[in-house]
Amino acid sequence: MDRFFHERLSSKPLGLFRLLWGVFLVFYLIDGWWVMHLYSGAEGLRYQGWMPEGRYTNGFWSLFQWASNGSPWFELVYGAALLSAVAMALGWWVRVTSVVAWVCLNSLITPLAWGFAGVDFIVSTMTFLMMVASLGGHSAHWYALRRESSGDGTAPAWIYRVFQVQLCFIYFFSGLWKVTSDVWQNGTAMHFALGWTASSSRVDFSLITQYPVVNALLTHGVMLFELVVFPFLIWFAGTRRWVLVLGLAFHLGVWILMDLAVFGGVVIVYYACFLTPTETEMIVDGVSNRIKGFKEWWLSPVGKTDDAT
């Protein structure tokens, strides 16, 4: 157990994780701007008497406790959150920007519990864990993808374990809740889910609802993946890659069938913590080569390609 938490591991996956999480936060904030502004903007619901103060903060501390009607407080908090997410993605002052990101993001997300899904609080929790990990370890491991990074190229294992165990808990307790639900037990949950989301889904798969056996297989397959496959098999070297590939397919299917992209994005970023240094280098080098190739093509003279042919 001591080795599980305290051994030194390559910091490359953490560098990729930091980059992906910063990019995700940027898209998350841009996508959620309208609803955050609806609740916390200068003329938002808080100031219209729709939300009592207790419901607005849900008992949590928030920067908007000092805001007043008509003030530019929302723009300041939102702008700070967005800039800190960009800085985190670029690897700038990660210890500082991770704190700013969590404080601002938590203030923006807190009122959303009044009418929105728990995935927003998963985002807030993950940003909090990022802050704790940044403050608790050497900052060099967050810059592992940068050529000028310092340090010995390793990071304490507990930083990985924090995020890995958190994701396993999310899957396991999600599956545990499904076990207590009648529609998941009798195999009809996917029937209702596909029928309910048919109008908003990218592809209409409502035809599947006409086949009870298929619905039962999908329903119990989801429960099996969340309860057993990921939380337990992800820890074994022989099954780790298969579990990650299955997880990617699972969340891609959820995105296509039910248009739930945010939760899938969070989870896929988490997956970076389960990668090996070699796998991380393959991903980074592959993306870098494609970007470099596109840059060379874009900057090349117009007639150069034609002359060569």
C-alpha positions as CSV (number, residue, x, y, z in Angstrom):
1,M,0.0,0.0,0.0
2,D,2.9,2.4,0.8
3,R,4.3,1.8,-2.7
4,F,0.8,2.4,-4.2
5,F,0.8,6.0,-2.9
6,H,4.4,7.0,-2.6
7,E,6.4,5.4,-5.5
8,R,7.7,7.8,-8.1
9,L,6.0,7.6,-11.5
10,S,6.7,9.3,-14.8
11,S,5.1,12.8,-14.9
12,K,4.3,12.8,-18.6
13,P,0.7,11.5,-18.2
14,L,0.1,14.3,-15.7
15,G,1.3,16.9,-18.2
16,L,-1.2,15.6,-20.7
17,F,-3.9,15.5,-18.1
18,R,-3.3,19.1,-17.1
19,L,-3.4,20.2,-20.8
20,L,-6.6,18.3,-21.5
21,W,-8.3,19.6,-18.4
22,G,-7.5,23.2,-19.2
23,V,-8.8,22.8,-22.7
24,F,-11.9,21.1,-21.4
25,L,-12.6,23.9,-18.9
26,V,-12.3,26.5,-21.7
27,F,-15.0,24.7,-23.8
28,Y,-17.1,24.0,-20.7
29,L,-17.1,27.7,-19.7
30,I,-17.8,28.9,-23.3
31,D,-20.7,26.4,-23.7
32,G,-22.1,27.2,-20.3
33,W,-21.9,31.0,-20.5
34,W,-25.5,31.6,-21.2
35,V,-26.9,29.6,-18.2
36,M,-24.2,31.0,-15.8
37,H,-25.1,34.5,-17.0
38,L,-28.8,33.7,-16.6
39,Y,-28.3,32.9,-12.9
40,S,-25.4,35.2,-11.9
41,G,-25.4,38.0,-14.5
42,A,-26.0,41.6,-13.6
43,E,-29.7,41.2,-14.2
44,G,-29.8,37.5,-13.4
45,L,-32.3,35.4,-11.5
46,R,-30.7,36.0,-8.2
47,Y,-31.6,39.7,-8.4
48,Q,-35.2,39.1,-9.7
49,G,-36.5,37.4,-6.5
50,W,-36.7,34.0,-8.2
51,M,-34.0,32.4,-6.0
52,P,-33.8,32.9,-2.2
53,E,-30.2,33.5,-1.0
54,G,-30.1,30.1,0.7
55,R,-31.1,28.3,-2.5
56,Y,-28.7,30.4,-4.5
57,T,-25.6,29.5,-2.6
58,N,-26.8,26.0,-1.5
59,G,-24.9,26.5,1.7
60,F,-21.5,26.9,-0.1
61,W,-19.2,29.9,-0.1
62,S,-19.4,32.0,-3.3
63,L,-17.7,35.1,-4.7
64,F,-21.2,36.3,-5.6
65,Q,-22.1,36.9,-2.0
66,W,-20.6,40.3,-2.4
67,A,-22.3,41.0,-5.8
68,S,-25.0,43.6,-6.2
69,N,-27.6,44.1,-8.9
70,G,-26.2,45.7,-12.0
71,S,-22.5,45.2,-11.0
72,P,-20.0,43.7,-13.4
73,W,-19.1,41.0,-10.9
74,F,-20.2,38.2,-13.2
75,E,-17.9,39.4,-16.0
76,L,-14.9,39.6,-13.6
77,V,-15.4,36.1,-12.2
78,Y,-16.2,34.5,-15.5
79,G,-13.3,36.2,-17.2
80,A,-10.9,35.1,-14.4
81,A,-12.1,31.5,-14.7
82,L,-11.7,31.5,-18.5
83,L,-8.2,33.1,-18.4
84,S,-7.0,30.7,-15.6
85,A,-8.3,27.7,-17.7
86,V,-6.3,28.9,-20.7
87,A,-3.2,29.4,-18.6
88,M,-3.6,25.9,-17.1
89,A,-3.8,24.4,-20.6
90,L,-0.7,26.3,-21.6
91,G,1.1,25.3,-18.4
92,W,1.5,28.8,-17.1
93,W,1.7,29.3,-13.3
94,V,-0.3,26.1,-12.6
95,R,-0.2,26.4,-8.9
96,V,-1.8,29.9,-9.0
97,T,-4.1,29.4,-11.9
98,S,-5.5,26.1,-10.5
99,V,-6.6,28.0,-7.3
100,V,-8.1,30.8,-9.3
101,A,-9.9,28.4,-11.6
102,W,-11.5,26.5,-8.7
103,V,-12.6,29.6,-6.7
104,C,-14.2,31.2,-9.8
105,L,-15.6,28.0,-11.3
106,N,-17.1,27.0,-8.0
107,S,-18.8,30.4,-7.6
108,L,-20.3,30.1,-11.1
109,I,-21.4,26.5,-10.7
110,T,-22.9,26.7,-7.1
111,P,-26.3,28.1,-8.1
112,L,-26.7,25.6,-10.9
113,A,-27.7,22.9,-8.4
114,W,-31.0,24.8,-8.2
115,G,-32.0,23.2,-11.5
116,F,-29.1,21.4,-13.2
117,A,-27.3,18.0,-13.3
118,G,-24.6,16.8,-10.9
119,V,-22.0,16.7,-13.7
120,D,-21.3,20.4,-12.9
121,F,-20.3,19.5,-9.4
122,I,-18.0,16.7,-10.8
123,V,-16.3,19.4,-12.8
124,S,-16.0,21.6,-9.7
125,T,-14.7,18.6,-7.6
126,M,-12.1,17.7,-10.3
127,T,-10.9,21.3,-10.5
128,F,-10.5,21.3,-6.7
129,L,-8.5,18.1,-6.8
130,M,-6.3,19.6,-9.5
131,M,-5.7,22.6,-7.1
132,V,-4.8,20.3,-4.2
133,A,-2.5,18.2,-6.4
134,S,-0.8,21.3,-7.7
135,L,-0.2,22.8,-4.3
136,G,0.8,19.5,-2.7
137,G,3.6,18.4,-5.1
138,H,6.4,19.8,-7.1
139,S,5.2,22.0,-9.8
140,A,7.6,20.6,-12.4
141,H,5.5,17.5,-13.1
142,W,2.7,19.6,-14.6
143,Y,5.1,20.9,-17.3
144,A,6.3,17.4,-18.3
145,L,5.2,17.9,-21.9
146,R,7.3,21.0,-22.3
147,R,10.9,20.7,-23.5
148,E,12.1,23.2,-20.9
149,S,10.5,21.3,-18.0
150,S,12.7,20.9,-14.9
151,G,13.0,18.2,-12.3
152,D,13.7,14.5,-12.6
153,G,10.7,13.7,-14.8
154,T,8.8,11.9,-12.0
155,A,5.8,12.7,-9.7
156,P,4.6,11.0,-6.5
157,A,2.0,8.3,-7.2
158,W,-0.5,9.8,-4.8
159,I,-1.3,12.6,-7.3
160,Y,-2.3,9.9,-9.9
161,R,-4.2,7.9,-7.3
162,V,-6.3,10.9,-6.3
163,F,-7.8,11.2,-9.8
164,Q,-7.9,7.5,-10.5
165,V,-9.7,6.5,-7.3
166,Q,-12.1,9.5,-7.8
167,L,-13.1,8.2,-11.2
168,C,-13.6,4.7,-10.0
169,F,-15.9,6.0,-7.2
170,I,-17.9,8.0,-9.8
171,Y,-18.4,4.9,-11.9
172,F,-19.1,2.5,-9.0
173,F,-21.6,4.6,-7.1
174,S,-23.4,5.5,-10.3
175,G,-23.7,1.8,-11.0
176,L,-24.7,1.2,-7.4
177,W,-27.6,3.7,-7.7
178,K,-28.8,2.0,-10.9
179,V,-29.0,-1.4,-9.0
180,T,-31.5,0.1,-6.7
181,S,-33.7,1.4,-9.5
182,D,-36.6,-0.7,-10.9
183,V,-36.1,0.3,-14.5
184,W,-32.4,-0.7,-14.4
185,Q,-33.2,-3.9,-12.6
186,N,-35.8,-5.1,-15.1
187,G,-33.8,-4.0,-18.1
188,T,-36.0,-1.2,-19.5
189,A,-33.9,1.8,-18.5
190,M,-32.4,2.2,-22.0
191,H,-35.9,1.9,-23.6
192,F,-37.0,5.0,-21.7
193,A,-33.7,6.8,-22.1
194,L,-33.6,6.4,-25.9
195,G,-37.2,7.3,-26.3
196,W,-36.9,10.3,-24.1
197,T,-33.8,11.7,-25.9
198,A,-34.9,10.8,-29.4
199,S,-35.8,14.4,-30.2
200,S,-32.5,15.9,-29.0
201,S,-30.1,13.1,-30.0
202,R,-27.7,13.5,-32.9
203,V,-29.0,10.3,-34.4
204,D,-32.5,8.8,-33.9
205,F,-32.1,5.4,-32.4
206,S,-35.6,5.1,-31.1
207,L,-36.1,2.1,-33.3
208,I,-34.0,0.2,-30.8
209,T,-36.7,0.6,-28.2
210,Q,-38.9,-1.8,-30.1
211,Y,-36.6,-4.7,-29.2
212,P,-36.8,-5.7,-25.5
213,V,-33.8,-8.0,-25.7
214,V,-31.5,-5.3,-27.1
215,N,-32.7,-2.9,-24.5
216,A,-32.1,-5.4,-21.7
217,L,-28.6,-6.1,-23.0
218,L,-27.7,-2.4,-23.2
219,T,-29.2,-1.6,-19.8
220,H,-27.4,-4.4,-17.9
221,G,-24.2,-3.8,-20.0
222,V,-24.1,-0.3,-18.6
223,M,-24.6,-1.5,-15.1
224,L,-21.9,-4.1,-15.5
225,F,-19.4,-1.6,-16.9
226,E,-19.9,0.9,-14.1
227,L,-20.1,-1.5,-11.2
228,V,-17.4,-4.0,-12.1
229,V,-15.5,-3.6,-15.4
230,F,-14.0,-0.1,-14.9
231,P,-13.7,0.2,-11.1
232,F,-11.9,-3.2,-10.8
233,L,-10.4,-4.3,-14.1
234,I,-8.7,-0.9,-14.8
235,W,-6.1,-1.7,-12.1
236,F,-4.8,-4.8,-14.0
237,A,-2.1,-4.3,-16.7
238,G,-3.6,-7.1,-18.9
239,T,-7.1,-5.5,-19.0
240,R,-6.3,-1.8,-18.6
241,R,-6.1,-0.9,-22.3
242,W,-9.2,-2.9,-23.1
243,V,-11.1,-1.1,-20.3
244,L,-10.0,2.3,-21.6
245,V,-11.0,1.5,-25.2
246,L,-14.4,0.1,-24.0
247,G,-14.9,3.3,-21.9
248,L,-14.2,5.5,-24.9
249,A,-16.7,3.5,-27.0
250,F,-19.2,3.7,-24.1
251,H,-19.1,7.5,-23.8
252,L,-19.0,8.0,-27.5
253,G,-22.2,6.0,-27.7
254,V,-23.8,8.0,-24.8
255,W,-22.9,11.2,-26.6
256,I,-24.4,10.0,-29.9
257,L,-27.5,8.3,-28.4
258,M,-28.3,10.8,-25.6
259,D,-26.3,13.9,-26.4
260,L,-24.5,13.9,-23.1
261,A,-21.1,15.3,-24.1
262,V,-20.0,17.1,-20.9
263,F,-19.9,14.0,-18.6
264,G,-18.1,12.1,-21.4
265,G,-15.6,14.9,-21.8
266,V,-14.8,14.9,-18.1
267,V,-14.3,11.1,-18.0
268,I,-12.1,11.0,-21.1
269,V,-9.8,13.6,-19.5
270,Y,-9.6,11.4,-16.4
271,Y,-8.4,8.6,-18.6
272,A,-5.2,10.4,-19.2
273,C,-4.2,9.5,-15.6
274,F,-4.3,5.8,-16.5
275,L,-1.9,6.1,-19.5
276,T,1.7,4.9,-19.5
277,P,4.5,7.3,-20.4
278,T,4.9,5.5,-23.8
279,E,1.2,5.8,-24.6
280,T,1.4,9.5,-23.6
281,E,4.3,10.1,-25.9
282,M,2.6,8.3,-28.8
283,I,-0.5,10.6,-28.4
284,V,1.5,13.8,-28.0
285,D,3.9,13.0,-30.9
286,G,1.0,12.0,-33.2
287,V,-0.9,15.2,-32.5
288,S,2.3,17.3,-32.8
289,N,3.3,15.8,-36.1
290,R,-0.2,16.5,-37.5
291,I,-0.1,20.1,-36.3
292,K,3.4,20.5,-37.7
293,G,2.4,19.0,-41.1
294,F,-0.6,21.3,-41.3
295,K,1.5,24.3,-40.4
296,E,4.1,23.5,-43.1
297,W,1.3,23.1,-45.6
298,W,-0.4,26.3,-44.6
299,L,2.8,28.4,-44.7
300,S,4.2,26.9,-47.9
301,P,4.0,29.1,-51.1
302,V,0.9,28.7,-53.2
303,G,2.6,27.3,-56.3
304,K,5.1,25.1,-54.5
305,T,2.9,22.0,-54.4
306,D,1.9,22.5,-58.0
307,D,5.5,22.8,-59.2
308,A,6.4,19.6,-57.4
309,T,3.7,17.7,-59.1
